[in-house]
Amino acid sequence: MPATSFRSQISANKRNSFFLVLIVLWILIVLGASIGFLLTGDLYGVLGATAFALLLGGVMAAGSYYGGDSLVLVASQAREVDDRTQPQLMNVVREMSLAAGIPMPKVYTIPDSAPNAFATGRDPQHASIAVTSGLLDKLSREELQGVIGHELSHIRNYDIRFSLLVGVLVGSIALLADFFLRFTFWGGMGGGRRSSSSSSSDSSSGVQVVVFLVAIVLAILAPIAARLVQLAVSRQREYLADASSVELTRNPQGLEDALMKIAADTEPLEVANRATQHLYVVNPMKKLSDRGSGLFSTHPPILDRVNRLRAMSGQAPMDAAEVAALRGLE
């Protein structure tokens, strides 16, 4: 793949991800404003509810910004390693960090036989990489370089911070929607909206009903829409990290082989869950037979990722025979 094409792909992915985050932020603002209008019926109520929604997102972001990575590492049972305990892993991470031009992150291993890895943190100066013992046992050094290059690319491209921001905004939307729905069904329709005059017309009541119904629909659909945007951001960043890994290693074959080995492995990753699945290089919650092409997938399809890597080295896409030979992907 020509250098200009490679750079343009990175730029396009960054632009698209930025706009998707703006969409999530807009959903949060609209939901907050709608709740404020329904509960108060005036401009000050709208502004107040919108400010509260943004404040909620900001507080959650601050908490996750400074402590989210530690929680993920603890939940994954990760243990920090050094040159004495994992010399080859440390050597590969140091080598790839130099190639990426970023500080060497803290390195952890997860005692699990399923091969996988993830990166976390808020920036290159406060980042960590965790790999499973299964990844170290089942991958060659060349394949390990491809995976480490992928994870370091997430750090260098600030994907770890980007994903954190989107995740927090999506969580804020879900909390607001849940609060509103509970308040509506337990507190009664219209909440703080009271008419001070008996001259309120049927049309005014009709507007209130319409606003109420719109707010209900929005509260139900907003978390779903925000989640879809979050997953779209995650998939785009995976493509970008694959391409950036090739830039660092100059070897698409290493990452291609690693992706196929990880995806084909049948052992479950016990420490993974729905909250952390998007962090891993390959989604640990999906079997190989799930091609990951659905709207609710956190990762692009493995075949698509492999074919993109092949295109970078001028190879033809996987043919029907190669696809059929992959168990569960025919």
BALOBA-1460 file (C-alpha; in Angstrom, 3 decimals):
// residues 330
<rec num="1" residu="m" x="0.000" y="0.000" z="0.000"/>
<rec num="2" residu="p" x="1.517" y="3.388" z="-0.964"/>
<rec num="3" residu="a" x="2.591" y="5.667" z="1.890"/>
<rec num="4" residu="t" x="0.105" y="8.333" z="0.837"/>
<rec num="5" residu="s" x="-2.718" y="5.819" z="1.010"/>
<rec num="6" residu="f" x="-1.548" y="4.618" z="4.419"/>
<rec num="7" residu="r" x="-1.425" y="8.166" z="5.817"/>
<rec num="8" residu="s" x="-4.776" y="9.069" z="4.322"/>
<rec num="9" residu="q" x="-6.343" y="5.987" z="5.935"/>
<rec num="10" residu="i" x="-5.023" y="7.042" z="9.351"/>
<rec num="11" residu="s" x="-6.263" y="10.606" z="8.872"/>
<rec num="12" residu="a" x="-9.695" y="9.451" z="7.704"/>
<rec num="13" residu="n" x="-10.097" y="7.112" z="10.682"/>
<rec num="14" residu="k" x="-9.152" y="9.887" z="13.100"/>
<rec num="15" residu="r" x="-11.605" y="12.322" z="11.525"/>
<rec num="16" residu="n" x="-14.424" y="9.800" z="11.517"/>
<rec num="17" residu="s" x="-13.805" y="8.869" z="15.146"/>
<rec num="18" residu="f" x="-13.781" y="12.534" z="16.157"/>
<rec num="19" residu="f" x="-17.144" y="13.142" z="14.499"/>
<rec num="20" residu="l" x="-18.592" y="10.033" z="16.112"/>
<rec num="21" residu="v" x="-17.567" y="11.300" z="19.540"/>
<rec num="22" residu="l" x="-19.259" y="14.618" z="18.755"/>
<rec num="23" residu="i" x="-22.424" y="12.652" z="17.944"/>
<rec num="24" residu="v" x="-22.323" y="10.939" z="21.354"/>
<rec num="25" residu="l" x="-21.768" y="14.302" z="23.055"/>
<rec num="26" residu="w" x="-24.702" y="15.767" z="21.125"/>
<rec num="27" residu="i" x="-26.932" y="12.865" z="22.190"/>
<rec num="28" residu="l" x="-25.995" y="13.565" z="25.820"/>
<rec num="29" residu="i" x="-26.838" y="17.271" z="25.444"/>
<rec num="30" residu="v" x="-30.146" y="16.633" z="23.656"/>
<rec num="31" residu="l" x="-31.201" y="14.052" z="26.237"/>
<rec num="32" residu="g" x="-30.386" y="16.399" z="29.104"/>
<rec num="33" residu="a" x="-32.212" y="19.300" z="27.458"/>
<rec num="34" residu="s" x="-35.282" y="17.169" z="26.721"/>
<rec num="35" residu="i" x="-35.498" y="15.979" z="30.312"/>
<rec num="36" residu="g" x="-35.134" y="19.545" z="31.570"/>
<rec num="37" residu="f" x="-37.879" y="20.841" z="29.293"/>
<rec num="38" residu="l" x="-40.263" y="18.051" z="30.234"/>
<rec num="39" residu="l" x="-39.712" y="18.450" z="33.965"/>
<rec num="40" residu="t" x="-39.762" y="22.266" z="34.117"/>
<rec num="41" residu="g" x="-41.143" y="23.613" z="30.857"/>
<rec num="42" residu="d" x="-38.875" y="26.664" z="30.774"/>
<rec num="43" residu="l" x="-35.513" y="27.732" z="29.403"/>
<rec num="44" residu="y" x="-33.798" y="27.770" z="32.781"/>
<rec num="45" residu="g" x="-34.835" y="24.187" z="33.380"/>
<rec num="46" residu="v" x="-33.451" y="23.160" z="30.004"/>
<rec num="47" residu="l" x="-30.137" y="24.898" z="30.676"/>
<rec num="48" residu="g" x="-29.949" y="23.452" z="34.170"/>
<rec num="49" residu="a" x="-30.608" y="19.878" z="33.066"/>
<rec num="50" residu="t" x="-28.132" y="20.219" z="30.189"/>
<rec num="51" residu="a" x="-25.479" y="21.558" z="32.556"/>
<rec num="52" residu="f" x="-26.176" y="18.671" z="34.947"/>
<rec num="53" residu="a" x="-25.785" y="16.148" z="32.112"/>
<rec num="54" residu="l" x="-22.432" y="17.628" z="31.103"/>
<rec num="55" residu="l" x="-21.332" y="17.811" z="34.755"/>
<rec num="56" residu="l" x="-22.242" y="14.154" z="35.253"/>
<rec num="57" residu="g" x="-20.188" y="13.196" z="32.225"/>
<rec num="58" residu="g" x="-17.297" y="15.346" z="33.426"/>
<rec num="59" residu="v" x="-17.238" y="13.846" z="36.917"/>
<rec num="60" residu="m" x="-17.357" y="10.315" z="35.544"/>
<rec num="61" residu="a" x="-14.623" y="11.158" z="33.044"/>
<rec num="62" residu="a" x="-12.372" y="12.554" z="35.779"/>
<rec num="63" residu="g" x="-12.779" y="9.436" z="37.905"/>
<rec num="64" residu="s" x="-12.073" y="7.116" z="34.997"/>
<rec num="65" residu="y" x="-9.215" y="9.320" z="33.727"/>
<rec num="66" residu="y" x="-7.204" y="8.922" z="36.919"/>
<rec num="67" residu="g" x="-8.269" y="5.489" z="38.126"/>
<rec num="68" residu="g" x="-9.907" y="3.583" z="35.311"/>
<rec num="69" residu="d" x="-6.751" y="1.785" z="34.157"/>
<rec num="70" residu="s" x="-6.005" y="0.494" z="37.657"/>
<rec num="71" residu="l" x="-9.513" y="-0.937" z="37.944"/>
<rec num="72" residu="v" x="-9.176" y="-2.707" z="34.590"/>
<rec num="73" residu="l" x="-5.815" y="-4.226" z="35.542"/>
<rec num="74" residu="v" x="-7.098" y="-5.406" z="38.922"/>
<rec num="75" residu="a" x="-10.245" y="-6.873" z="37.361"/>
<rec num="76" residu="s" x="-8.059" y="-8.701" z="34.816"/>
<rec num="77" residu="q" x="-5.814" y="-10.137" z="37.584"/>
<rec num="78" residu="a" x="-2.794" y="-8.593" z="35.845"/>
<rec num="79" residu="r" x="0.623" y="-8.780" z="37.479"/>
<rec num="80" residu="e" x="3.470" y="-6.391" z="36.664"/>
<rec num="81" residu="v" x="6.625" y="-7.987" z="35.241"/>
<rec num="82" residu="d" x="10.209" y="-6.880" z="34.595"/>
<rec num="83" residu="d" x="13.336" y="-7.931" z="32.706"/>
<rec num="84" residu="r" x="14.064" y="-10.645" z="35.221"/>
<rec num="85" residu="t" x="10.683" y="-12.389" z="35.072"/>
<rec num="86" residu="q" x="9.802" y="-11.827" z="31.372"/>
<rec num="87" residu="p" x="12.979" y="-10.893" z="29.453"/>
<rec num="88" residu="q" x="11.673" y="-11.569" z="25.921"/>
<rec num="89" residu="l" x="8.386" y="-9.732" z="26.462"/>
<rec num="90" residu="m" x="10.171" y="-6.735" z="27.963"/>
<rec num="91" residu="n" x="12.640" y="-6.740" z="25.069"/>
<rec num="92" residu="v" x="9.848" y="-6.711" z="22.481"/>
<rec num="93" residu="v" x="7.921" y="-3.967" z="24.270"/>
<rec num="94" residu="r" x="11.074" y="-1.852" z="24.593"/>
<rec num="95" residu="e" x="11.933" y="-2.399" z="20.932"/>
<rec num="96" residu="m" x="8.444" y="-1.444" z="19.737"/>
<rec num="97" residu="s" x="8.286" y="1.548" z="22.103"/>
<rec num="98" residu="l" x="11.463" y="2.923" z="20.550"/>
<rec num="99" residu="a" x="10.029" y="2.397" z="17.073"/>
<rec num="100" residu="a" x="6.808" y="4.195" z="18.096"/>
<rec num="101" residu="g" x="8.721" y="7.036" z="19.758"/>
<rec num="102" residu="i" x="6.834" y="6.795" z="23.056"/>
<rec num="103" residu="p" x="7.906" y="6.032" z="26.645"/>
<rec num="104" residu="m" x="7.939" y="2.373" z="27.532"/>
<rec num="105" residu="p" x="4.652" y="1.490" z="29.255"/>
<rec num="106" residu="k" x="4.310" y="-0.661" z="32.331"/>
<rec num="107" residu="v" x="4.052" y="-4.313" z="31.341"/>
<rec num="108" residu="y" x="1.728" y="-6.871" z="32.910"/>
<rec num="109" residu="t" x="0.900" y="-10.507" z="32.363"/>
<rec num="110" residu="i" x="-2.447" y="-12.194" z="32.954"/>
<rec num="111" residu="p" x="-2.383" y="-15.820" z="34.149"/>
<rec num="112" residu="d" x="-4.729" y="-17.178" z="31.486"/>
<rec num="113" residu="s" x="-4.013" y="-19.727" z="28.765"/>
<rec num="114" residu="a" x="-6.191" y="-17.960" z="26.168"/>
<rec num="115" residu="p" x="-3.980" y="-15.754" z="23.932"/>
<rec num="116" residu="n" x="-4.891" y="-12.064" z="23.993"/>
<rec num="117" residu="a" x="-3.626" y="-8.609" z="25.002"/>
<rec num="118" residu="f" x="-4.809" y="-5.065" z="25.689"/>
<rec num="119" residu="a" x="-3.507" y="-1.570" z="26.436"/>
<rec num="120" residu="t" x="-4.933" y="0.880" z="28.948"/>
<rec num="121" residu="g" x="-4.133" y="4.246" z="30.505"/>
<rec num="122" residu="r" x="-4.749" y="7.913" z="29.768"/>
<rec num="123" residu="d" x="-1.706" y="8.881" z="27.661"/>
<rec num="124" residu="p" x="1.705" y="7.547" z="26.553"/>
<rec num="125" residu="q" x="3.265" y="8.730" z="29.841"/>
<rec num="126" residu="h" x="0.678" y="6.817" z="31.916"/>
<rec num="127" residu="a" x="0.040" y="3.648" z="29.936"/>
<rec num="128" residu="s" x="0.156" y="-0.091" z="30.541"/>
<rec num="129" residu="i" x="0.146" y="-3.184" z="28.358"/>
<rec num="130" residu="a" x="-1.168" y="-6.534" z="29.562"/>
<rec num="131" residu="v" x="-0.704" y="-9.838" z="27.757"/>
<rec num="132" residu="t" x="-1.921" y="-13.271" z="28.733"/>
<rec num="133" residu="s" x="0.406" y="-16.157" z="29.474"/>
<rec num="134" residu="g" x="-1.298" y="-17.963" z="26.608"/>
<rec num="135" residu="l" x="-0.174" y="-15.256" z="24.188"/>
<rec num="136" residu="l" x="3.448" y="-15.706" z="25.275"/>
<rec num="137" residu="d" x="3.216" y="-19.492" z="24.993"/>
<rec num="138" residu="k" x="1.442" y="-19.736" z="21.647"/>
<rec num="139" residu="l" x="2.872" y="-16.903" z="19.549"/>
<rec num="140" residu="s" x="6.279" y="-16.616" z="17.930"/>
<rec num="141" residu="r" x="8.446" y="-13.568" z="18.537"/>
<rec num="142" residu="e" x="7.461" y="-12.159" z="15.159"/>
<rec num="143" residu="e" x="3.767" y="-12.571" z="15.964"/>
<rec num="144" residu="l" x="4.286" y="-11.120" z="19.439"/>
<rec num="145" residu="q" x="5.870" y="-8.049" z="17.824"/>
<rec num="146" residu="g" x="2.765" y="-7.578" z="15.698"/>
<rec num="147" residu="v" x="0.450" y="-7.708" z="18.740"/>
<rec num="148" residu="i" x="2.650" y="-5.417" z="20.846"/>
<rec num="149" residu="g" x="2.902" y="-3.030" z="17.912"/>
<rec num="150" residu="h" x="-0.903" y="-3.009" z="17.702"/>
<rec num="151" residu="e" x="-1.295" y="-2.202" z="21.401"/>
<rec num="152" residu="l" x="1.453" y="0.439" z="21.375"/>
<rec num="153" residu="s" x="-0.327" y="2.015" z="18.419"/>
<rec num="154" residu="h" x="-3.435" y="2.349" z="20.575"/>
<rec num="155" residu="i" x="-1.259" y="4.198" z="23.075"/>
<rec num="156" residu="r" x="0.562" y="6.367" z="20.519"/>
<rec num="157" residu="n" x="-2.681" y="7.263" z="18.714"/>
<rec num="158" residu="y" x="-4.345" y="8.119" z="22.060"/>
<rec num="159" residu="d" x="-6.999" y="5.471" z="21.425"/>
<rec num="160" residu="i" x="-6.874" y="4.569" z="25.115"/>
<rec num="161" residu="r" x="-7.993" y="8.092" z="26.038"/>
<rec num="162" residu="f" x="-10.393" y="8.307" z="23.106"/>
<rec num="163" residu="s" x="-12.173" y="5.082" z="24.024"/>
<rec num="164" residu="l" x="-12.301" y="6.183" z="27.650"/>
<rec num="165" residu="l" x="-14.024" y="9.437" z="26.712"/>
<rec num="166" residu="v" x="-16.632" y="7.747" z="24.538"/>
<rec num="167" residu="g" x="-17.257" y="5.040" z="27.135"/>
<rec num="168" residu="v" x="-17.833" y="7.610" z="29.865"/>
<rec num="169" residu="l" x="-20.219" y="9.633" z="27.700"/>
<rec num="170" residu="v" x="-22.171" y="6.500" z="26.813"/>
<rec num="171" residu="g" x="-22.349" y="5.580" z="30.500"/>
<rec num="172" residu="s" x="-23.595" y="9.078" z="31.348"/>
<rec num="173" residu="i" x="-26.330" y="8.800" z="28.734"/>
<rec num="174" residu="a" x="-27.417" y="5.443" z="30.138"/>
<rec num="175" residu="l" x="-27.560" y="6.840" z="33.690"/>
<rec num="176" residu="l" x="-29.586" y="9.873" z="32.628"/>
<rec num="177" residu="a" x="-31.998" y="7.769" z="30.596"/>
<rec num="178" residu="d" x="-32.466" y="5.303" z="33.443"/>
<rec num="179" residu="f" x="-33.079" y="8.123" z="35.938"/>
<rec num="180" residu="f" x="-35.632" y="9.778" z="33.672"/>
<rec num="181" residu="l" x="-37.526" y="6.573" z="32.951"/>
<rec num="182" residu="r" x="-37.688" y="5.671" z="36.638"/>
<rec num="183" residu="f" x="-38.785" y="9.200" z="37.559"/>
<rec num="184" residu="t" x="-41.444" y="9.180" z="34.852"/>
<rec num="185" residu="f" x="-43.018" y="5.886" z="35.811"/>
<rec num="186" residu="w" x="-42.752" y="6.365" z="39.560"/>
<rec num="187" residu="g" x="-43.135" y="10.133" z="39.838"/>
<rec num="188" residu="g" x="-45.847" y="10.719" z="37.295"/>
<rec num="189" residu="m" x="-45.938" y="12.427" z="33.952"/>
<rec num="190" residu="g" x="-44.801" y="15.986" z="33.702"/>
<rec num="191" residu="g" x="-42.931" y="16.076" z="37.025"/>
<rec num="192" residu="g" x="-42.419" y="19.763" z="37.702"/>
<rec num="193" residu="r" x="-44.600" y="21.047" z="34.891"/>
<rec num="194" residu="r" x="-47.668" y="22.622" z="36.446"/>
<rec num="195" residu="s" x="-49.958" y="25.128" z="34.812"/>
<rec num="196" residu="s" x="-50.580" y="28.221" z="36.931"/>
<rec num="197" residu="s" x="-53.700" y="29.279" z="35.066"/>
<rec num="198" residu="s" x="-56.941" y="27.558" z="34.257"/>
<rec num="199" residu="s" x="-56.719" y="29.121" z="30.799"/>
<rec num="200" residu="s" x="-54.333" y="26.443" z="29.648"/>
<rec num="201" residu="s" x="-55.743" y="25.238" z="26.398"/>
<rec num="202" residu="d" x="-56.083" y="21.778" z="24.965"/>
<rec num="203" residu="s" x="-53.298" y="22.624" z="22.543"/>
<rec num="204" residu="s" x="-50.963" y="23.333" z="25.475"/>
<rec num="205" residu="s" x="-51.821" y="19.983" z="27.006"/>
<rec num="206" residu="g" x="-51.297" y="18.364" z="23.649"/>
<rec num="207" residu="v" x="-47.818" y="19.881" z="23.350"/>
<rec num="208" residu="q" x="-46.969" y="18.553" z="26.793"/>
<rec num="209" residu="v" x="-48.074" y="15.055" z="25.826"/>
<rec num="210" residu="v" x="-46.067" y="15.199" z="22.613"/>
<rec num="211" residu="v" x="-42.957" y="16.380" z="24.459"/>
<rec num="212" residu="f" x="-43.473" y="13.664" z="27.034"/>
<rec num="213" residu="l" x="-43.710" y="10.953" z="24.380"/>
<rec num="214" residu="v" x="-40.684" y="12.295" z="22.512"/>
<rec num="215" residu="a" x="-38.655" y="12.368" z="25.727"/>
<rec num="216" residu="i" x="-39.671" y="8.797" z="26.539"/>
<rec num="217" residu="v" x="-38.640" y="7.571" z="23.074"/>
<rec num="218" residu="l" x="-35.397" y="9.521" z="23.287"/>
<rec num="219" residu="a" x="-34.599" y="8.108" z="26.730"/>
<rec num="220" residu="i" x="-35.082" y="4.582" z="25.375"/>
<rec num="221" residu="l" x="-33.229" y="5.036" z="22.095"/>
<rec num="222" residu="a" x="-30.413" y="7.365" z="23.202"/>
<rec num="223" residu="p" x="-28.372" y="4.714" z="25.089"/>
<rec num="224" residu="i" x="-28.735" y="2.312" z="22.155"/>
<rec num="225" residu="a" x="-27.669" y="4.946" z="19.627"/>
<rec num="226" residu="a" x="-24.742" y="6.027" z="21.804"/>
<rec num="227" residu="r" x="-23.640" y="2.416" z="22.217"/>
<rec num="228" residu="l" x="-23.700" y="1.890" z="18.455"/>
<rec num="229" residu="v" x="-21.532" y="4.967" z="17.997"/>
<rec num="230" residu="q" x="-19.129" y="3.692" z="20.662"/>
<rec num="231" residu="l" x="-18.800" y="0.370" z="18.854"/>
<rec num="232" residu="a" x="-18.256" y="2.124" z="15.530"/>
<rec num="233" residu="v" x="-15.435" y="4.149" z="17.107"/>
<rec num="234" residu="s" x="-13.916" y="0.963" z="18.541"/>
<rec num="235" residu="r" x="-13.970" y="-0.822" z="15.177"/>
<rec num="236" residu="q" x="-12.362" y="2.109" z="13.372"/>
<rec num="237" residu="r" x="-9.597" y="2.345" z="15.957"/>
<rec num="238" residu="e" x="-8.842" y="-1.363" z="15.538"/>
<rec num="239" residu="y" x="-8.283" y="-0.883" z="11.814"/>
<rec num="240" residu="l" x="-6.023" y="2.075" z="12.544"/>
<rec num="241" residu="a" x="-4.021" y="0.163" z="15.165"/>
<rec num="242" residu="d" x="-3.503" y="-2.722" z="12.712"/>
<rec num="243" residu="a" x="-2.164" y="-0.316" z="10.108"/>
<rec num="244" residu="s" x="0.017" y="1.482" z="12.649"/>
<rec num="245" residu="s" x="1.442" y="-1.828" z="13.869"/>
<rec num="246" residu="v" x="2.583" y="-2.594" z="10.337"/>
<rec num="247" residu="e" x="4.188" y="0.846" z="10.195"/>
<rec num="248" residu="l" x="6.210" y="-0.024" z="13.319"/>
<rec num="249" residu="t" x="7.156" y="-3.617" z="12.500"/>
<rec num="250" residu="r" x="7.329" y="-3.356" z="8.675"/>
<rec num="251" residu="n" x="5.918" y="-6.862" z="8.715"/>
<rec num="252" residu="p" x="2.192" y="-7.373" z="8.034"/>
<rec num="253" residu="q" x="2.651" y="-11.152" z="8.154"/>
<rec num="254" residu="g" x="3.464" y="-11.173" z="11.867"/>
<rec num="255" residu="l" x="0.239" y="-9.449" z="12.898"/>
<rec num="256" residu="e" x="-1.796" y="-11.400" z="10.340"/>
<rec num="257" residu="d" x="-0.613" y="-14.736" z="11.737"/>
<rec num="258" residu="a" x="-1.140" y="-13.518" z="15.302"/>
<rec num="259" residu="l" x="-4.720" y="-12.446" z="14.624"/>
<rec num="260" residu="m" x="-5.547" y="-15.802" z="13.071"/>
<rec num="261" residu="k" x="-4.009" y="-17.730" z="15.976"/>
<rec num="262" residu="i" x="-5.808" y="-15.670" z="18.603"/>
<rec num="263" residu="a" x="-9.147" y="-15.855" z="16.782"/>
<rec num="264" residu="a" x="-8.833" y="-19.601" z="16.171"/>
<rec num="265" residu="d" x="-7.978" y="-20.428" z="19.784"/>
<rec num="266" residu="t" x="-10.909" y="-22.117" z="21.497"/>
<rec num="267" residu="e" x="-9.921" y="-21.500" z="25.116"/>
<rec num="268" residu="p" x="-12.119" y="-18.913" z="26.883"/>
<rec num="269" residu="l" x="-10.502" y="-15.865" z="28.452"/>
<rec num="270" residu="e" x="-11.859" y="-16.196" z="31.982"/>
<rec num="271" residu="v" x="-11.010" y="-12.667" z="33.162"/>
<rec num="272" residu="a" x="-12.746" y="-10.899" z="30.251"/>
<rec num="273" residu="n" x="-16.235" y="-9.435" z="30.554"/>
<rec num="274" residu="r" x="-18.626" y="-7.169" z="28.673"/>
<rec num="275" residu="a" x="-17.064" y="-4.067" z="30.199"/>
<rec num="276" residu="t" x="-13.502" y="-4.890" z="29.056"/>
<rec num="277" residu="q" x="-14.026" y="-6.883" z="25.854"/>
<rec num="278" residu="h" x="-13.450" y="-3.868" z="23.591"/>
<rec num="279" residu="l" x="-9.927" y="-3.388" z="24.988"/>
<rec num="280" residu="y" x="-8.465" y="-6.634" z="23.654"/>
<rec num="281" residu="v" x="-6.719" y="-7.092" z="20.327"/>
<rec num="282" residu="v" x="-9.342" y="-9.724" z="19.422"/>
<rec num="283" residu="n" x="-12.752" y="-9.763" z="21.090"/>
<rec num="284" residu="p" x="-12.516" y="-12.504" z="23.762"/>
<rec num="285" residu="m" x="-16.298" y="-12.736" z="24.134"/>
<rec num="286" residu="k" x="-16.941" y="-13.909" z="20.575"/>
<rec num="287" residu="k" x="-16.198" y="-17.267" z="19.062"/>
<rec num="288" residu="l" x="-14.358" y="-17.603" z="15.785"/>
<rec num="289" residu="s" x="-17.608" y="-18.541" z="14.109"/>
<rec num="290" residu="d" x="-18.967" y="-15.080" z="14.889"/>
<rec num="291" residu="r" x="-17.581" y="-12.975" z="12.097"/>
<rec num="292" residu="g" x="-18.078" y="-9.809" z="14.106"/>
<rec num="293" residu="s" x="-19.775" y="-7.913" z="11.307"/>
<rec num="294" residu="g" x="-22.857" y="-6.951" z="13.310"/>
<rec num="295" residu="l" x="-23.691" y="-3.474" z="14.533"/>
<rec num="296" residu="f" x="-23.090" y="-4.532" z="18.120"/>
<rec num="297" residu="s" x="-19.613" y="-5.958" z="17.520"/>
<rec num="298" residu="t" x="-16.684" y="-4.285" z="19.282"/>
<rec num="299" residu="h" x="-14.176" y="-5.432" z="16.633"/>
<rec num="300" residu="p" x="-14.109" y="-5.663" z="12.838"/>
<rec num="301" residu="p" x="-14.332" y="-9.145" z="11.280"/>
<rec num="302" residu="i" x="-11.038" y="-11.030" z="11.442"/>
<rec num="303" residu="l" x="-11.185" y="-11.799" z="7.713"/>
<rec num="304" residu="d" x="-11.573" y="-8.119" z="6.930"/>
<rec num="305" residu="r" x="-8.612" y="-7.220" z="9.129"/>
<rec num="306" residu="v" x="-6.469" y="-9.931" z="7.574"/>
<rec num="307" residu="n" x="-7.353" y="-8.893" z="4.033"/>
<rec num="308" residu="r" x="-6.438" y="-5.292" z="4.830"/>
<rec num="309" residu="l" x="-3.082" y="-6.437" z="6.160"/>
<rec num="310" residu="r" x="-2.532" y="-8.469" z="3.010"/>
<rec num="311" residu="a" x="-3.321" y="-5.459" z="0.873"/>
<rec num="312" residu="m" x="-0.564" y="-3.521" z="2.619"/>
<rec num="313" residu="s" x="2.044" y="-5.988" z="1.394"/>
<rec num="314" residu="g" x="0.509" y="-6.332" z="-2.068"/>
<rec num="315" residu="q" x="-0.967" y="-9.789" z="-1.452"/>
<rec num="316" residu="a" x="-4.299" y="-10.947" z="-2.805"/>
<rec num="317" residu="p" x="-7.235" y="-11.301" z="-0.380"/>
<rec num="318" residu="m" x="-7.923" y="-14.718" z="1.094"/>
<rec num="319" residu="d" x="-9.533" y="-16.924" z="-1.523"/>
<rec num="320" residu="a" x="-12.484" y="-19.257" z="-0.994"/>
<rec num="321" residu="a" x="-10.258" y="-22.247" z="-0.267"/>
<rec num="322" residu="e" x="-8.306" y="-20.395" z="2.418"/>
<rec num="323" residu="v" x="-11.482" y="-19.123" z="4.010"/>
<rec num="324" residu="a" x="-13.040" y="-22.597" z="3.965"/>
<rec num="325" residu="a" x="-9.945" y="-24.003" z="5.648"/>
<rec num="326" residu="l" x="-10.527" y="-21.751" z="8.646"/>
<rec num="327" residu="r" x="-12.754" y="-23.570" z="11.078"/>
<rec num="328" residu="g" x="-15.977" y="-21.713" z="11.722"/>
<rec num="329" residu="l" x="-15.372" y="-19.006" z="9.113"/>
<rec num="330" residu="e" x="-16.397" y="-20.854" z="5.966"/>
